Amino acid sequence: MSAVDKDQRVVKARERATVARLRFNSSLQSTQRRLSFGRLKEDAQVAVGDRVEQAKQDVRQTIRRHPFMIATGVAGLLAILFWKPGRIIALYGMRGAQLLWLNRRLWRQIDE
């Protein structure tokens, strides 16, 4: 192999190394831009906004499909909040459910 061939091979190797270095630097910079705090924050805000919008649409569709159930639930909630007998009945109902749950757990432990 002559000295000219070696020089050409070295020059070509340096050119390939320069091209590879430039590609690596550009990909590194683009990755840093994508992973910057501001970009990640914007992406998170967009994702949360999309989820909230989807939840709103789901609630609207549910209300349109079941208006009577929603009205009944709202009336019951208002009765529990603002009507004293409703609160008392709800408290007794919760206490009864708690006692049933405890007895169920006790009986399940005995059976096992």
N, C-alpha and C positions, 0 to 999 in steps of 0.2 A: 504494500500500500504506500502510495507516495505521500509526500507532505501536503500536496494540494488537495488530495482526497480527504486527508485528516482534517485539514482546515475547513473544507466544505461541510464535512460531517459535524464539526464543532459549531459552525455557524448555523446549520440547520437545527442542531440540538438546542442552541441558545434561542433561536426563533420559536421553537416549540415550547420551550420553558417560559418564554415571555408571554406567548399566547395563553398557556395554561395558567400562568400567574394572573393575567388580566381577567380570564374567565372566573378564576377563584375569587378575586377581589370583587368583581361585579356581583357574583352570587352571594358573597358574604355581605355586601352592602344591602342588597335587596332583602336578604333574610333579616338583617338588623332593622331595616325599615318596617318589615312586617311584624317584627316582635317588639317594636318600640312601645313604650307605655301608653302613649297617646293613641296609637292605632289599636292596641288591645282594648283600651277603654272604650273607644268608639265602637268596636265590634261587639263588645259586651252590651253596650247601651242599645245597639240595634237589635241584638238577640232578645234582650229583655223587653224592648218595645214590641217586637213581633209576638212574643209570648203573651204579653198583656192584651194586645189587640185580639189575638186568637181567643183568649179567655173571655173578653167582652163579647165577641161574636157568639161564642158558645152559650153564654148566659142569655143573650138576646134570643137565640133560637129556642132555648129551653123555655123561656117566658112565653114566647109565641106558641109553642106546642102545648104547654100546660098552664094556661092562665088561671084556671080555677084552683089548681094546687098551689100556685104561687100566692094567690090572694088569700087562701086559707092559711098558709104558712105565715104570711105577713100579719094577718088578723090574730093568729095565735101568739105570735111574738109580741105584738102590741098589747094583747091581753095579759101576757106574763109580765111585761114591763110596767104597765100602768094600771092594772086592775088588781086590787089586793086579793080577792078570792082566787083569781087566776094564778097569782104567785104562790099562794098557799097550796093550791092543788098541784102545781108543778113541783113544789118542794116535797110534798108527800109522795108524789109519783117518783121523784128521783130517789127518795129514801127507800121506797118499796123496791125499786130496781136494784139499788145497792144491796139490800137484804137478799133478794133473789140471787144476785150474782155471787154473794158470799156463800149462800147455801149450795149453790151449784158447784162452786169450787170445793167446798167441803165434801160433798157427796162424790165428786169426781176423785178426790184423793182417797176416799175410803174404798171405792171400787177398784182402784189400781193396785 
